[in-house]
Each structure stands twice: as structure tokens, then as C-alpha cells.
Amino acid sequence: MTELRSRLDPQRQTDVRRMLVAQASRGAAPIRNRRIAIAGGLTVLTAAVGFIALAVDPEPPQQNYAAWTPVPQAAPPLTASDEDIEGWASKCSDLGVGGVGVGGVPARREAADRREVLVDRRGGFTFCVDVSMGSGTSRDPLIALSGLKADGRNGLNLMAATVSDKPFTKPQDSAVLVLGGVLQQPPEGGIQAFQMFGLSGAAVTGVDVVLANGLRVSATLRNGIWGVWWPSDRGEFAGSKLHVRTAAGVTLVDPSTVRLPIQ
Amino acid sequence: MIRADDGELWQRARQGEAECFGVLFDRHGGAVRAFCARRTGSIDAADDLVSIVFLEAWRRRGEVELVDGNALPWLYGIARRTIQHRWRTAVRHRRALERLAPASATPDHAEEVAGRLDDERHLARLRAALERLRPPDRDVLLLCVWQGLTYAEAAVALGVPVGTVRSRLSRARSRLDAETSLFGIVDPAACPVATPTQRQEMS
């Protein structure tokens, strides 16, 4: 069942084979483990802690954000059909960031044990945040990835990654920590998605971003991870505040003061 | 060396016998190319992708996952991810790919040209049918039906549980019933449960 009528051009076959054998003969270098490979793949991260945001879709970026909503859709309940639940998960599993898939269901058990995946849906867009909660060392870094995808498109239109090999303190109680995102102003005339994601303490019941123009955007929050995004034409990141909700009330936080520090 | 199973070849390649990696390419290059052609709908793209897939496989050699000594499911998994992110992956392997001479625009004899035209027509029909499916269902159908993987092998290729493969295939089959009968495409119910005893080898 694998046959096509045509074959790879024999000369091409020979050339490819020779190139592969040459590549393998240079392969004496030690194989990096998966987690180190992620960090190594982000070659710009020469600092101990780094943030990177990349447009990774070779197609023109999605610019029609009309369907976006400031409040995320509710996740399907466990009683939803398999197709509904799988639809959410597959959007995330299609996202590949920094050399590792942002999987709703990580393929390997040991990876699954370490990863938390957050899925945020707004009007046909899926925003995924994948946090591998390393201990903050060079061998076991914290890796946080995010990606945004529109329905009907195969590629991401923007992703962000944070890798940290320095110890950090997980937020406690009502505290939050901003791990990263896409917070730069887009080029003049363009529209892009601002993204922000992070961790929250156990007492936090909700996180909103209130933009300088007053627009309130609710983050999706689950298992101590929160994520939020908005199109840049709805408001700038500059001047925005985090409204952190707990049972005791709401606390206003300047996101720049709770960002994972770059050392 | 030709008779060694994939696991032995991988092990020997990793231990420095680079020729073993060449044998794996001989063994599975055609199937990977066919998968890439069906997934992208383009023979030309597949011709380029097959080298990228094997380079990526070598880069990920520490993660190799074999099913019954067969590397093909794992290679399909690499191919699937490579196709999704082909530009990024190609950039990663740019230096190696620069060693390749540009592919000739057309093969130089009539039979091969006719074969490529037939393949292009076949792929165009297939693509039209597959576009009706969700990407996860499409991958399962390609792997199980056209590439001949078992459920377990497809699960490795896709990184999902076997049950998910079954449910996706079932859904794909029900949605493609009309098209398959129209095109005379292999019955999607034919996904083998056991490891196929025969696999085509190019060498």
C-alpha cells in the first residue's frame, strides 16, 4: 500500500543517501536529552533566563480577529462527546513549539508527569500554554511555551517560549508570576496577538488583564497556570494591570513587577 | 547488514557505523516519500521532504521508538511533524541540505514521467477527499490505510493511545465512505491489526 508509481530520481537517491551517511558519520557528538535539546534549540537563549517570541507560520499571519472574545469559552465538561474533547486537545497537539509539541496529551508518560497544559478558546482561536515545571537548573530547566492557532489553519501564527535555568520561587497564596508572552508592540500598521502566561498561587481564583483603555480580558486559569491573549487592535499591553481575584477580594498588580526575572 | 532489523541498524549507526543509517534510508525512504506525497499532495515536495525527514530522524535518534524492530512508524511520526513545520525544520538542516545538488526538474525517461503524472493525478484526487477530514483523522487514515501501519504502529507514529487511533479511523472511515467508493481507494476498514509480515524494501 506504500507504492507510488514514480521513484525518487536515482541520482537524487544516491546524493541523499551519501549526505545522510556523511551526517551519521559526524554523529559522534553526545545526544542531548530531550529537555536540553529544547533549550539548545532556542539558540538565542545564551542568558540564564530567556524569553523568545517567534512568528512561526510561513503563511501570512491571521489578522481577522473579529471573532475574538474577551472572555474565554468554557472547556467542555467530561460528559461532552469524545469528538468535542478531542477537538480541543488536537488543537494543542498540533502546536509545535521549540522542538517539542505542545500536547494536550503528551506522548510520553515521564513528560506528561512534568507538564501542565492550559487550553484557552476564544471565537475560533486556540491558545495553548505548556509548562514543564523544572527545578530551575541547567539540567532541569523551567520551560514554558505558548502558541496561538486559528481554526482551519495548520500553522501557528505566533508562539512564545521561556526557558529558565535559575531557581525560582513558585507563587504562593494570592501571588502570581508572569512567565512570559508576546508583549512587544507590533510593527506599525500590523495587528498581532499579545500573549501573557504565568503561574498563580493556590488562593487565586481568577486573573484578568485590564488594559489601559479599560477593556477587561479574562485569563483562563487551571491548576495554577493562567494564560490570556488579545489582538493588538483591542488595546496595547503598555499600562495594563493584572486583576488577581481571590476569595478575599481583588488585588491590582503591575505585570512588570511580577515577571520572572532575567538574570 | 541488509538482513539486520531496524533496531540493530539504529544501534550500529549510533555506535559509529554510518552506513547502517544509509541502509535504513534504502529500506524506508520510499515509504516515507510516499507518506510525504500523500500528506502534502505533491511529489516534488515529497522528494525534498524525504531527506529532511531522515536528517530530523538522525537528530532525534536519542528518542527512537521501535515497534517490533520496525522504525517505520517512528519515521512516519517524524515525517508528520516535519511536514507541519517543514520550513523551520528545513532551516535547521540547511547546511546539510546545501550539500545536495538541486533536484532535476523532471526525470529523463518517459516511463518515469508517466509515473509521476499518474502519481500527481492520484494525489490530487486523494487530497480532495482528505480535505474533508480533520487533520488528526486524516493522519490516521493515511498511516493505517495507505501506509499499511497497524493500530499500534500508528499510535507510535502519532503519539496517541491505540484507542484514539481506532476512534479516529472509525470517524474518518464513516466520513470518507462515499469518496472511497467513488475513487476505488482501498477500503479503510482494512487497517491491519497485526504487524504486516511483508514490507517492501527498496534495496
Interface residues (C-beta under 8 A of the other chain):
Chain A: M1 T2 E3 L4 R5 S6 R7 L8 D9 Q11 R12 Q13 D15 V16 R17 M19 L20 V21 A22 Q23 A24 S25 G27 A28 I31 R32 N33 R34 V56 P58 D82 E83 E86 G87 S90 S93 D94 G96 G101 G103 V105 A107 N154 G155
Chain B: A13 R14 G16 A18 E19 C20 F21 G22 F25 D26 G29 G30 A31 R33 A34 F35 A37 I43 D47 V50 S51 F54 L55 W58 R61 G62 E63 R81 Q84 H85 W87 R88 A96 L97 R99 L100 A101 A103 S104 P107 E112 A114 G115 R116 D118 D119 H122 R134 P135 P136 V145 W146 Q147 G148 G159 V160 P161 T164 S167 R171 V186 Q200
